[in-house]
Amino acid sequence: MIRYTTFAVAVGLTAISALLTIFWPYFWIAFVFFGFFALVGVHDVRQEGHAVLRNYPILGHLRWILEGIRPEIRQYLLESDHEKVPFSRDDRAIVYQRSKSAEDKRPFGTKVDVYAAGYSWITHSVLARTDVPWDTRVTIGNDQCKQPYAASIFNISAMSFGALSGNAIAALNKGAKMGGFAHDTGEGGISVHHRNGGDLIYEVGSGYFGCRDDKGNFSPENFAKQAANPQVKMIEVKLSQGAKPGHGGLLPAAKISEEIAEARGIAMGQDCISPAIHNKFGTPLEFINFLAELRELSGGKPVGFKLCVGHRREFMCMVKAMIETGTVPDFIVIDGKEGGTGAAPLEFANHIGMPLVEGLSFVVNTLIGAGLRDQIKIGAAGKLVTAYDLARIYALGADWVNSARGFMFSIGCIQAQACHTNHCPVGVTTQDKLRQRALNVDSKSKRVAGFHKNTLKAVAEIVGAAGLGSPFELQPKHLMVRQKSGETLSGAKIYLTMPPDALTDGVAVEESYQVPWNNARTESFRPFEGMESLLYN
Ligand SMILES: Cc1cc2nc3c(=O)[nH]c(=O)nc-3n(C[C@H](O)[C@H](O)[C@H](O)COP(=O)(O)O)c2cc1C
């Protein structure tokens, strides 16, 4: 019975060392050492929870030890440079290097398999340019907006105070201040740590944190107070995030500090719930009217919303409501299914919501078809950390890119994936005062600004290599993508299909747009009675 050998040896050695202690008193150390293991063995064979331990007393514990250090073994010893789990070693390394303005070149040539399906590249020009400015700005705010905002084309995506530590928030905001770019608050309200002078995008989630009444409903007065803050440049309503669309959030009572309670406008000592849906609106018209109300209450600051595309028809309901009311939001942020979160159920993290590339091209095409593209700026987020990630997404129609985990890497995240445990080893996603002390705000804020600047400098190089003068000149035709068949197609063939105003002018378009458009209505997100399409949602 090999499986009991370890246990038998421990018991045997305990007995022997007990005997030897009579003659050599120092053997008590051996007696205690082996005795401990013998006791563990006794516990293992008697306990009922784990069959492995009953069959392999003492030895079975190795299983848990190895399981416990498996992520580290994988990350430090086994992971290849390109394995995206979720971000590859190469991706993380380039962020760390650009954050420190360290050498970020690569020797000897690409390690990427350029003949693999899905491989994509940007076409360059013989007339390459070297005069492309890196600090390109995009003005967000259509003619219904009184205070348009000249934003950077690369900003910090929403991450709430609560999911992130106070020091992390402060480092991000100080970095945004230094680099002149924006920092999205996330749905946890505006905290003391956000007040470091960096431009803010105030996110209003279903919990209405910072702008709620004592019952948790939206409070126009409290909202107006927050929106009047000069640091607040834009207002974003969060409908969903890619990592957990249609799923609310919960911040356990244990993680709620006085600072979090103050920022959110909630009581201490009870779990803080972000409902899965908003209670302020329930129909497309109510939603669009809510955006108009927020613009009014904020003194005409740019207002928009963030979503991960779900049912295509529901997004088209919103677009039809924009046309019917004449209220057009200033921007839409599309989050890809591949986006991140502090914590989400496995199935949601893996299989609910549309990936970024599909979501972006769907929204761009729908707005073009509805004749609204010129009035609405588009932001995109979802695993975008290298300059090529950004350039590709600009080419597919985004006006700016948001990154969350990229900036987490810039303040020291090592992808330990312990965000949900409060035991983040580098003080980024924890409310533990001692752990977050490890994150030095001043030195990390310089890294945040460094990552931003050096990434955009690399984007400018790519744009110049393509012979263009600005990222806005990148188009789907500049992208080439290898299909499973091995054939390569231009991005314009794959992603851009909608003729301008085709949807509103009733020009027939491809079915996957036509059917949900026909089924979309403004007075409800639900399809017409009996009109449910079997093909498209
Ligand atoms: C720790 C963490 C917290 C987040 N909190 C929010 C949030 O409060 N509101 C929101 O809209 N998105 C939230 N997100 C999603 C990000 O803003 C972003 O859209 C998504 O992670 C994709 O970007 P990335 O791939 O660069 O991380 C969070 C993401 C992370 C990693």
The ligand as a Gaussian input file, in Angstrom:
#p B3LYP/6-31G(d) Opt

LIG

0 1
 C      -10.418000      45.943000     -11.951000
 C      -11.391000      46.406000     -12.993000
 C      -12.498000      47.165000     -12.606000
 C      -13.405000      47.619000     -13.580000
 N      -14.459000      48.411000     -13.194000
 C      -15.291000      48.910000     -14.136000
 C      -16.346000      49.822000     -13.785000
 O      -16.524000      50.180000     -12.623000
 N      -17.143000      50.295000     -14.787000
 C      -16.963000      49.908000     -16.103000
 O      -17.696000      50.374000     -16.985000
 N      -15.977000      49.055000     -16.470000
 C      -15.151000      48.560000     -15.525000
 N      -14.115000      47.737000     -15.910000
 C      -13.948000      47.415000     -17.348000
 C      -12.880000      48.325000     -17.964000
 O      -13.205000      49.665000     -17.841000
 C      -12.650000      48.025000     -19.432000
 O      -13.773000      48.430000     -20.172000
 C      -12.322000      46.588000     -19.731000
 O      -11.535000      46.026000     -18.744000
 C      -11.579000      46.468000     -21.057000
 O      -10.378000      47.102000     -21.011000
 P       -8.968000      46.382000     -20.751000
 O       -8.944000      45.168000     -21.631000
 O       -7.978000      47.406000     -21.130000
 O       -8.930000      46.009000     -19.317000
 C      -13.206000      47.268000     -14.950000
 C      -12.100000      46.498000     -15.328000
 C      -11.196000      46.075000     -14.370000
 C      -10.027000      45.258000     -14.817000

